[in-house]
Amino acid sequence: MKIAIIGAGNMGGAIAEALLRMDGYKITVSNRTEGKLQRFAAAGASVTTDNCVAAKDADLIILAVKPWLVEDVLNELKANIQLAGKTLVSVAAATRGEQLCDWAGEGPQILTAIPNTAIANLASMTFLVPVRADEATTAQVKALFDGMGSTLVTDEAHLPAATALASCGIAYALRYVRAATEGGVQLGFRAAEAQDIVAQTLRGAVSLLEKEGAHAEAEIDKVTTPGGLTIRGLNAMEEAGFTNAVIQGLLASLSK
Ligand SMILES: NC(=O)c1ccc[n+]([C@@H]2O[C@H](COP(=O)([O-])OP(=O)(O)OC[C@H]3O[C@@H](n4cnc5c(N)ncnc54)[C@H](OP(=O)(O)O)[C@@H]3O)[C@@H](O)[C@H]2O)c1
């Protein structure tokens, strides 16, 4: 499959990095300015500053520019190349499917994808909305993103919640890491050691959840001896508002 990535910033660059590590794709990366393109050329991608050159022969076009630039880029593509028969995947946040259809015109199949920055490490939680796409194309695009993590096909109404939980969620999880690391330093570990310990403990916690039928609270029960230290720690965290702080943070990050 030939894939054009338009916009080589944080997200487009992360997707390009991920795809360049996977077999079976021919990748072209396009960016407004040249500087960001060199590392992708070195990694084996074709690169260009002309979006139409990138998209002309592509089967799939991934649009990774800021939301307010999507309309201009689609107008540019629509005016210069044949979009019919291609698949367009926009990763722009808060861009309605209806607008994408309007801007792209009749031609392409259209999906919205909301990955998170862990996509560069093939560990994204990606949400996929088939805006105007048949089942086969949706399955094909899902398979592509499944190769870069985990993908949930959903509808547009769920995207604000999805973004809060999984895109903003990266920052929330990392803020927990920082808090636990600071606690670890106070308990006597060096900062780098404490961060490694917290990261490995999180990997362990996630691995417990990956077992068939696992439930977070059941795993917590296994480490909370009655009257023991863990339950004292958990209750002290709750007294400081841990669960409520997380829920309030998620609600605050819902886009209107
Ligand atoms: N970062 C995230 O966690 C995340 C998560 C989900 C979705 N998204 C979405 O991903 C999109 C990109 O975000 P980002 O954080 O990657 O932004 P970014 O780092 O600013 O990257 C955007 C890139 O687009 C390039 N660009 C601008 N105009 C262009 C044009 N006309 N043609 C080709 N390239 C052009 C910019 O090049 P120059 O720098 O040379 O101007 C820049 O490299 C946004 O719509 C955002 O909503 C981001």
Ligand as a Chemical Component Dictionary entry (heavy atoms), coordinates in Angstrom:
data_LIG
# 
_chem_comp.id                   LIG 
_chem_comp.type                 NON-POLYMER 
_chem_comp.pdbx_formal_charge   0 
_chem_comp.three_letter_code    LIG 
# 
loop_
_chem_comp_atom.comp_id 
_chem_comp_atom.atom_id 
_chem_comp_atom.alt_atom_id 
_chem_comp_atom.type_symbol 
_chem_comp_atom.charge 
_chem_comp_atom.model_Cartn_x 
_chem_comp_atom.model_Cartn_y 
_chem_comp_atom.model_Cartn_z 
_chem_comp_atom.pdbx_ordinal 
LIG N1  N1  N 0  0.031  15.666 19.183 1  
LIG C1  C1  C 0  -0.962 14.831 19.586 2  
LIG O1  O1  O 0  -0.920 14.167 20.648 3  
LIG C2  C2  C 0  -2.148 14.640 18.695 4  
LIG C3  C3  C 0  -3.044 13.624 19.013 5  
LIG C4  C4  C 0  -4.115 13.400 18.171 6  
LIG C5  C5  C 0  -4.304 14.217 17.054 7  
LIG N2  N2  N 1  -3.435 15.227 16.789 8  
LIG C6  C6  C 0  -3.669 16.064 15.598 9  
LIG O2  O2  O 0  -2.582 15.950 14.720 10 
LIG C7  C7  C 0  -2.503 17.146 13.930 11 
LIG C8  C8  C 0  -1.085 17.630 13.929 12 
LIG O3  O3  O 0  -0.730 17.978 15.252 13 
LIG P1  P1  P 0  0.794  18.055 15.672 14 
LIG O4  O4  O 0  0.825  18.107 17.149 15 
LIG O5  O5  O -1 1.559  16.991 14.958 16 
LIG O6  O6  O 0  1.159  19.507 15.041 17 
LIG P2  P2  P 0  2.596  20.010 14.531 18 
LIG O7  O7  O 0  3.686  19.381 15.342 19 
LIG O8  O8  O 0  2.519  21.498 14.452 20 
LIG O9  O9  O 0  2.701  19.434 13.055 21 
LIG C9  C9  C 0  2.009  19.931 11.962 22 
LIG C10 C10 C 0  2.930  19.848 10.761 23 
LIG O10 O10 O 0  2.205  20.227 9.621  24 
LIG C11 C11 C 0  3.095  20.968 8.780  25 
LIG N3  N3  N 0  2.313  21.813 7.888  26 
LIG C12 C12 C 0  1.720  22.994 8.119  27 
LIG N4  N4  N 0  1.062  23.419 7.027  28 
LIG C13 C13 C 0  1.259  22.475 6.074  29 
LIG C14 C14 C 0  0.841  22.348 4.722  30 
LIG N5  N5  N 0  0.065  23.251 4.138  31 
LIG N6  N6  N 0  1.254  21.255 4.053  32 
LIG C15 C15 C 0  2.041  20.311 4.623  33 
LIG N7  N7  N 0  2.465  20.379 5.886  34 
LIG C16 C16 C 0  2.076  21.449 6.614  35 
LIG C17 C17 C 0  3.926  21.784 9.751  36 
LIG O11 O11 O 0  5.121  22.168 9.092  37 
LIG P3  P3  P 0  5.951  23.463 9.568  38 
LIG O12 O12 O 0  6.368  23.205 10.978 39 
LIG O13 O13 O 0  7.069  23.503 8.617  40 
LIG O14 O14 O 0  4.993  24.615 9.461  41 
LIG C18 C18 C 0  4.147  20.760 10.866 42 
LIG O15 O15 O 0  5.313  20.006 10.650 43 
LIG C19 C19 C 0  -3.452 18.159 14.548 44 
LIG O16 O16 O 0  -4.576 18.327 13.727 45 
LIG C20 C20 C 0  -3.811 17.564 15.882 46 
LIG O17 O17 O 0  -5.141 17.894 16.250 47 
LIG C21 C21 C 0  -2.347 15.443 17.566 48 
# 
loop_
_chem_comp_bond.comp_id 
_chem_comp_bond.atom_id_1 
_chem_comp_bond.atom_id_2 
_chem_comp_bond.value_order 
_chem_comp_bond.pdbx_ordinal 
LIG N1  C1  SING 1  
LIG C1  O1  DOUB 2  
LIG C1  C2  SING 3  
LIG C2  C3  SING 4  
LIG C2  C21 DOUB 5  
LIG C3  C4  DOUB 6  
LIG C4  C5  SING 7  
LIG C5  N2  DOUB 8  
LIG N2  C6  SING 9  
LIG N2  C21 SING 10 
LIG C6  O2  SING 11 
LIG C6  C20 SING 12 
LIG O2  C7  SING 13 
LIG C7  C8  SING 14 
LIG C7  C19 SING 15 
LIG C8  O3  SING 16 
LIG O3  P1  SING 17 
LIG P1  O4  DOUB 18 
LIG P1  O5  SING 19 
LIG P1  O6  SING 20 
LIG O6  P2  SING 21 
LIG P2  O7  DOUB 22 
LIG P2  O8  SING 23 
LIG P2  O9  SING 24 
LIG O9  C9  SING 25 
LIG C9  C10 SING 26 
LIG C10 O10 SING 27 
LIG C10 C18 SING 28 
LIG O10 C11 SING 29 
LIG C11 N3  SING 30 
LIG C11 C17 SING 31 
LIG N3  C12 SING 32 
LIG N3  C16 SING 33 
LIG C12 N4  DOUB 34 
LIG N4  C13 SING 35 
LIG C13 C14 SING 36 
LIG C13 C16 DOUB 37 
LIG C14 N5  SING 38 
LIG C14 N6  DOUB 39 
LIG N6  C15 SING 40 
LIG C15 N7  DOUB 41 
LIG N7  C16 SING 42 
LIG C17 O11 SING 43 
LIG C17 C18 SING 44 
LIG O11 P3  SING 45 
LIG P3  O12 DOUB 46 
LIG P3  O13 SING 47 
LIG P3  O14 SING 48 
LIG C18 O15 SING 49 
LIG C19 O16 SING 50 
LIG C19 C20 SING 51 
LIG C20 O17 SING 52 
# 
